[in-house]
Amino acid sequence: MEKATGTPFAAVGTASVADALAEHDLTGVIEGPQFVVGSGMFLGRAVTVQLDAAGQAGPEDSRRIWDVVDNAAAGSVLVVSTRGAEISALGGVIAGTAAARDFAGAVTDGLIRDADEIASHGFPVHCRRAHPRAIWGCCTGTEIPVRFGDVEVAAGDLIVADRDGVVCVPKGIVTDVMERAYRIEKLERLWVDHARAYRSIAKGFEAVTDQYGSPH
């Protein structure tokens, strides 16, 4: 499950995961990222960094992020919270190294730069926006719970991302949520196939529900 290839959950979209999380009374949707580099599609376990605008950023702040990238397992997702502040989260060096270390992708509510270079590495990123200037923040924690609005992301949580957005699944319920999401995804695809064949949404729904039960 850790990498986005070769697993039954690789093709499960964020919409299905969000629907499965709703059955646990959770949203899990990470608000803030609005700009996507590359395909935007990935799945992996979170490694977390907290950046803050307050204080004086120095070389040690960058090195703490480097340490996270240099030591995380393959398939990880770099998750950088800036608490919504427009400060730089990553650029070409961090993204290029993460890609070489087989990270699945990165998520931040902050800024990135070197977007074309990042895309050339085939490294998918969800961010607030791109900006050419380096606007550094202070690193106030790594591998700690970080927040994006009402959603908390802890190290080891599962991050699922695609063009619809980014969803966080708490590590304690990953198996249950992803199995539910997989079922939802499978039945909705069958629904689409039947609806297209019948040229009717209602008839497609009835055909799937009669054979497999409701998608939701």
Secondary structure, 3 states (H helix, E strand, C coil): CCCCCCCCCCCCCHHHHHHHHHCCCCCCECCCCCEEECCCCEEEEEEEEEEECCCCCCHHHHHHHHHHHHHCCCCEEEEEECCCCCCEEECHHHHHHHHHCCCCEEEECCEECCHHHHHHCCCCEEECEECCCCCCCEEEEECCCEEECCEEECCCCEEEEECCEEEEECHHHHHHHHHHHHHHHHHHHHHHHHHHHHCCHHHHHHHHHHHHCCCC
